[in-house]
Amino acid sequence: MDSNDYRARAEHLLTSQHPLDLNPDIVAQAAVWAQLATAAAIVEAAERKAEAK
């Protein structure tokens, strides 16, 4: 999976329900996916930078 996939999962969790139906568990799951997206984006940027050298 790449950063876009992780981001999409986080977005899906937060937008697939009515905002009033969101609960702490769903928000926590989305936060984990968002953290994974950030980590993956950092790795992807480092890989692009290494390839550019």
DSSP file (Angstrom, degrees, kcal/mol; ACC not computed):
  #  RESIDUE AA STRUCTURE BP1 BP2  ACC     N-H-->O    O-->H-N    N-H-->O    O-->H-N    TCO  KAPPA ALPHA  PHI   PSI    X-CA   Y-CA   Z-CA
    1    1 A M              0   0    0      0, 0.0     2,-0.2     0, 0.0     0, 0.0   0.000 360.0 360.0 360.0 148.5    0.0    0.0    0.0
    2    2 A D    >>  -     0   0    0      1,-0.0     4,-2.0    42,-0.0     3,-0.6  -0.611 360.0 -88.9-113.6 179.6    1.2    3.5   -0.6
    3    3 A S  H 3> S+     0   0    0      1,-0.3     4,-2.5    -2,-0.2     5,-0.2   0.832 124.8  56.4 -59.5 -33.5    0.4    6.8    1.2
    4    4 A N  H 3> S+     0   0    0      2,-0.2     4,-2.3     1,-0.2    -1,-0.3   0.883 106.3  50.3 -66.4 -36.9   -2.6    7.4   -1.1
    5    5 A D  H <> S+     0   0    0     -3,-0.6     4,-1.9     2,-0.2    -2,-0.2   0.927 111.8  47.0 -65.6 -45.0   -4.2    4.1   -0.1
    6    6 A Y  H  X S+     0   0    0     -4,-2.0     4,-2.0     1,-0.2    -2,-0.2   0.921 112.9  49.6 -62.5 -43.6   -3.7    4.8    3.6
    7    7 A R  H  X S+     0   0    0     -4,-2.5     4,-2.7     1,-0.2    -1,-0.2   0.906 108.5  53.5 -61.5 -42.3   -5.2    8.3    3.2
    8    8 A A  H  X S+     0   0    0     -4,-2.3     4,-2.6     1,-0.2    -1,-0.2   0.881 107.3  51.1 -62.0 -38.4   -8.2    6.9    1.3
    9    9 A R  H  X S+     0   0    0     -4,-1.9     4,-2.1     2,-0.2    -1,-0.2   0.914 110.9  48.1 -65.8 -41.2   -8.9    4.5    4.1
   10   10 A A  H  X S+     0   0    0     -4,-2.0     4,-1.7     1,-0.2    -2,-0.2   0.934 113.4  47.6 -63.4 -45.5   -8.8    7.3    6.7
   11   11 A E  H  X S+     0   0    0     -4,-2.7     4,-2.0     1,-0.2     5,-0.2   0.906 109.5  53.7 -61.7 -41.8  -11.1    9.5    4.6
   12   12 A H  H  X S+     0   0    0     -4,-2.6     4,-1.8     1,-0.2    -1,-0.2   0.914 106.9  51.3 -61.0 -43.1  -13.5    6.6    4.0
   13   13 A L  H  < S+     0   0    0     -4,-2.1    -1,-0.2     1,-0.2    -2,-0.2   0.887 115.6  41.9 -61.2 -37.3  -13.9    6.0    7.7
   14   14 A L  H  < S+     0   0    0     -4,-1.7    -1,-0.2     1,-0.2    -2,-0.2   0.723 122.7  36.4 -85.1 -20.9  -14.6    9.6    8.4
   15   15 A T  H  < S+     0   0    0     -4,-2.0    -2,-0.2    -5,-0.2    -1,-0.2   0.502  95.5  79.2-110.9  -4.8  -16.9   10.3    5.4
   16   16 A S  S  < S+     0   0    0     -4,-1.8     2,-0.3    -5,-0.2    -1,-0.1   0.556  96.2  47.8 -81.6  -5.4  -18.8    7.0    5.1
   17   17 A Q  S    S-     0   0    0     -4,-0.2     5,-0.1    -3,-0.1     0, 0.0  -0.861  98.9 -87.0-129.7 163.1  -21.1    7.9    8.0
   18   18 A H    >>  -     0   0    0     -2,-0.3     3,-2.6     1,-0.1     4,-0.5  -0.499  44.9-118.5 -64.3 137.5  -23.2   10.8    9.1
   19   19 A P  G >4 S+     0   0    0      0, 0.0     3,-1.0     0, 0.0    -1,-0.1   0.811 114.8  56.2 -52.1 -32.5  -20.9   13.1   11.1
   20   20 A L  G 34 S+     0   0    0      1,-0.2    -2,-0.0     3,-0.0     0, 0.0   0.673 101.1  59.3 -74.4 -14.6  -23.2   12.7   14.2
   21   21 A D  G <4 S+     0   0    0     -3,-2.6    -1,-0.2     2,-0.1     2,-0.1   0.517  78.3 112.9 -89.8  -5.8  -22.7    8.9   13.9
   22   22 A L    <<  -     0   0    0     -3,-1.0    -8,-0.1    -4,-0.5    -9,-0.0  -0.421  48.3-170.0 -66.5 139.5  -18.9    9.1   14.3
   23   23 A N     >  -     0   0    0     -2,-0.1     4,-2.2     1,-0.0     3,-0.5  -0.836  38.0 -98.3-126.3 167.8  -17.7    7.5   17.5
   24   24 A P  H  > S+     0   0    0      0, 0.0     4,-2.4     0, 0.0     5,-0.2   0.822 120.1  56.4 -56.7 -33.5  -14.3    7.6   19.2
   25   25 A D  H  > S+     0   0    0      2,-0.2     4,-2.3     1,-0.2     5,-0.2   0.920 108.8  45.5 -65.8 -42.6  -13.4    4.1   17.9
   26   26 A I  H  > S+     0   0    0     -3,-0.5     4,-2.5     2,-0.2    -1,-0.2   0.917 113.6  49.3 -66.8 -42.5  -13.9    5.2   14.3
   27   27 A V  H  X S+     0   0    0     -4,-2.2     4,-2.2     1,-0.2    -2,-0.2   0.897 110.9  50.6 -63.5 -39.3  -12.0    8.4   14.8
   28   28 A A  H  X S+     0   0    0     -4,-2.4     4,-1.9    -5,-0.2    -2,-0.2   0.907 110.2  49.3 -64.8 -41.7   -9.1    6.4   16.4
   29   29 A Q  H  X S+     0   0    0     -4,-2.3     4,-2.2     1,-0.2    -2,-0.2   0.920 111.1  49.6 -63.2 -42.7   -9.0    4.0   13.5
   30   30 A A  H  X S+     0   0    0     -4,-2.5     4,-2.4     1,-0.2    -1,-0.2   0.880 107.8  54.8 -63.2 -37.5   -8.9    6.9   11.0
   31   31 A A  H  X S+     0   0    0     -4,-2.2     4,-2.3     2,-0.2    -1,-0.2   0.892 107.0  50.3 -63.4 -39.2   -6.1    8.5   13.0
   32   32 A V  H  X S+     0   0    0     -4,-1.9     4,-2.4     2,-0.2    -2,-0.2   0.933 111.0  48.2 -64.7 -45.1   -4.1    5.3   12.7
   33   33 A W  H  X S+     0   0    0     -4,-2.2     4,-2.3     1,-0.2    -2,-0.2   0.894 111.1  51.7 -62.0 -38.4   -4.6    5.2    9.0
   34   34 A A  H  X S+     0   0    0     -4,-2.4     4,-2.2     2,-0.2    -1,-0.2   0.889 109.0  50.0 -65.7 -38.7   -3.6    8.9    8.8
   35   35 A Q  H  X S+     0   0    0     -4,-2.3     4,-2.5     2,-0.2    -2,-0.2   0.905 110.5  49.8 -65.3 -40.8   -0.4    8.2   10.7
   36   36 A L  H  X S+     0   0    0     -4,-2.4     4,-2.6     2,-0.2    -2,-0.2   0.888 109.1  52.7 -64.0 -37.9    0.4    5.3    8.3
   37   37 A A  H  X S+     0   0    0     -4,-2.3     4,-2.3     2,-0.2    -2,-0.2   0.912 110.0  48.3 -63.0 -42.6   -0.3    7.7    5.4
   38   38 A T  H  X S+     0   0    0     -4,-2.2     4,-2.1     2,-0.2    -2,-0.2   0.935 112.7  47.4 -63.5 -46.6    2.1   10.2    6.8
   39   39 A A  H  X S+     0   0    0     -4,-2.5     4,-2.2     1,-0.2    -2,-0.2   0.916 112.9  48.9 -61.4 -43.4    4.8    7.6    7.5
   40   40 A A  H  X S+     0   0    0     -4,-2.6     4,-2.9     1,-0.2    -1,-0.2   0.891 109.1  52.9 -64.6 -39.0    4.4    6.1    4.0
   41   41 A A  H  X S+     0   0    0     -4,-2.3     4,-2.4     2,-0.2    -1,-0.2   0.889 108.5  50.5 -64.0 -38.5    4.6    9.6    2.4
   42   42 A I  H  X S+     0   0    0     -4,-2.1     4,-2.2     2,-0.2    -2,-0.2   0.927 112.5  46.4 -64.1 -44.6    7.9   10.3    4.3
   43   43 A V  H  X S+     0   0    0     -4,-2.2     4,-2.6     2,-0.2    -2,-0.2   0.923 112.2  50.8 -63.1 -44.4    9.3    7.0    3.0
   44   44 A E  H  X S+     0   0    0     -4,-2.9     4,-2.4     1,-0.2    -2,-0.2   0.901 110.4  49.3 -61.7 -40.9    8.1    7.6   -0.5
   45   45 A A  H  X S+     0   0    0     -4,-2.4     4,-2.3     2,-0.2    -1,-0.2   0.903 111.0  49.9 -65.1 -40.8    9.7   11.1   -0.5
   46   46 A A  H  X S+     0   0    0     -4,-2.2     4,-2.4     2,-0.2    -2,-0.2   0.897 110.7  50.1 -64.0 -40.1   13.0    9.6    0.8
   47   47 A E  H  X S+     0   0    0     -4,-2.6     4,-2.2     2,-0.2    -2,-0.2   0.908 110.9  48.8 -65.9 -41.1   12.9    7.0   -2.0
   48   48 A R  H  X S+     0   0    0     -4,-2.4     4,-1.6     2,-0.2    -2,-0.2   0.900 111.5  50.1 -63.5 -39.9   12.3    9.6   -4.6
   49   49 A K  H  X S+     0   0    0     -4,-2.3     4,-0.7     1,-0.2    -2,-0.2   0.906 111.0  48.8 -64.9 -41.7   15.1   11.7   -3.3
   50   50 A A  H >< S+     0   0    0     -4,-2.4     3,-0.6     1,-0.2    -1,-0.2   0.873 110.8  50.9 -66.3 -36.4   17.5    8.7   -3.3
   51   51 A E  H 3< S+     0   0    0     -4,-2.2    -1,-0.2     1,-0.2    -2,-0.2   0.810 103.8  59.1 -69.5 -29.6   16.5    7.9   -6.9
   52   52 A A  H 3<        0   0    0     -4,-1.6    -1,-0.2     1,-0.3    -2,-0.2   0.700 360.0 360.0 -73.8 -18.7   17.2   11.4   -8.0
   53   53 A K    <<        0   0    0     -4,-0.7    -1,-0.3    -3,-0.6    -2,-0.2   0.482 360.0 360.0 -76.7 360.0   20.8   11.2   -6.9
